Amino acid sequence: MGGTSDPYVKVFLLPDKKKKYETKVHRKTLNPAFNETFTFKVPYQELGGKTLVMAIYDFDRFSKHDIIGEVKVPMNTVDLGQPIEEWRD
């Protein structure tokens, strides 16, 4: 990677991966703000068996997009009554 990146995020639920969403590509930045909302319609009783995945990629027009990072959130560990906010370096 050079001095900048063209990041975007793929968001999906495991184990099925039926519905995938992608954010817009943020061109030439190392500090993107992804202020986008995605909705997955999952019956509450099935939610505990799902894992929310957010995979961050560097867009490349002419070759395979490089993965920058990935976050996996097992939904059975989340208190849906509380907002989730976590920052890491």
C-alpha positions as CSV (number, residue, x, y, z in Angstrom):
1,M,0.0,0.0,0.0
2,G,1.1,3.5,-0.7
3,G,0.3,6.7,1.1
4,T,-3.4,6.5,0.7
5,S,-6.1,3.9,0.3
6,D,-9.5,3.5,-1.4
7,P,-11.4,1.7,1.4
8,Y,-14.8,0.3,1.4
9,V,-16.6,-2.2,3.7
10,K,-18.5,-5.4,2.9
11,V,-21.2,-6.2,5.5
12,F,-22.9,-9.6,5.8
13,L,-24.2,-12.2,8.3
14,L,-22.7,-15.7,8.7
15,P,-23.3,-18.5,8.3
16,D,-25.5,-18.0,5.2
17,K,-24.0,-14.9,3.4
18,K,-27.2,-14.6,1.4
19,K,-27.5,-10.8,1.7
20,K,-24.3,-8.7,1.3
21,Y,-24.0,-5.0,1.4
22,E,-21.1,-2.7,0.4
23,T,-20.4,0.8,1.4
24,K,-19.3,3.5,-1.0
25,V,-15.6,3.6,-1.8
26,H,-13.8,6.4,-0.1
27,R,-11.1,7.6,-2.5
28,K,-7.5,8.4,-1.4
29,T,-8.0,8.4,2.4
30,L,-6.6,6.6,5.4
31,N,-9.4,7.9,7.7
32,P,-12.7,7.1,6.1
33,A,-16.0,7.7,7.9
34,F,-18.6,5.1,6.8
35,N,-21.8,6.7,7.8
36,E,-24.1,4.3,6.1
37,T,-27.0,2.1,7.4
38,F,-27.8,-1.5,6.4
39,T,-30.8,-3.6,7.5
40,F,-30.9,-7.4,7.8
41,K,-34.3,-8.9,8.4
42,V,-33.7,-11.8,10.8
43,P,-36.3,-13.3,13.1
44,Y,-35.2,-12.5,16.7
45,Q,-35.1,-16.2,17.6
46,E,-32.5,-16.8,14.9
47,L,-30.3,-13.9,15.7
48,G,-28.2,-15.8,18.3
49,G,-26.9,-18.1,15.6
50,K,-25.6,-15.3,13.4
51,T,-22.3,-13.5,13.2
52,L,-22.1,-10.0,11.8
53,V,-19.0,-9.5,9.6
54,M,-17.6,-6.2,8.5
55,A,-14.7,-6.8,6.1
56,I,-12.7,-3.7,5.0
57,Y,-11.1,-3.7,1.6
58,D,-8.8,-1.4,-0.4
59,F,-10.4,-0.9,-3.8
60,D,-8.2,-1.6,-6.8
61,R,-9.5,-0.9,-10.3
62,F,-7.3,-3.3,-12.1
63,S,-6.5,-6.1,-9.7
64,K,-7.9,-8.0,-6.7
65,H,-9.0,-5.8,-3.9
66,D,-6.8,-6.2,-0.8
67,I,-8.3,-6.9,2.5
68,I,-7.3,-4.4,5.1
69,G,-9.1,-5.8,8.1
70,E,-12.2,-7.6,9.4
71,V,-14.4,-7.5,12.4
72,K,-16.7,-10.4,13.4
73,V,-19.4,-9.9,16.0
74,P,-21.2,-13.0,17.3
75,M,-24.7,-11.8,17.8
76,N,-25.2,-14.1,20.8
77,T,-22.7,-11.9,22.7
78,V,-24.5,-8.6,22.0
79,D,-26.9,-6.9,24.3
80,L,-29.3,-5.4,21.7
81,G,-30.7,-3.1,24.3
82,Q,-27.4,-1.2,24.4
83,P,-25.6,0.7,21.7
84,I,-22.3,-0.8,20.6
85,E,-19.3,1.5,20.2
86,E,-15.7,0.4,20.2
87,W,-12.5,2.1,19.1
88,R,-9.2,0.4,18.4
89,D,-5.8,1.4,16.9
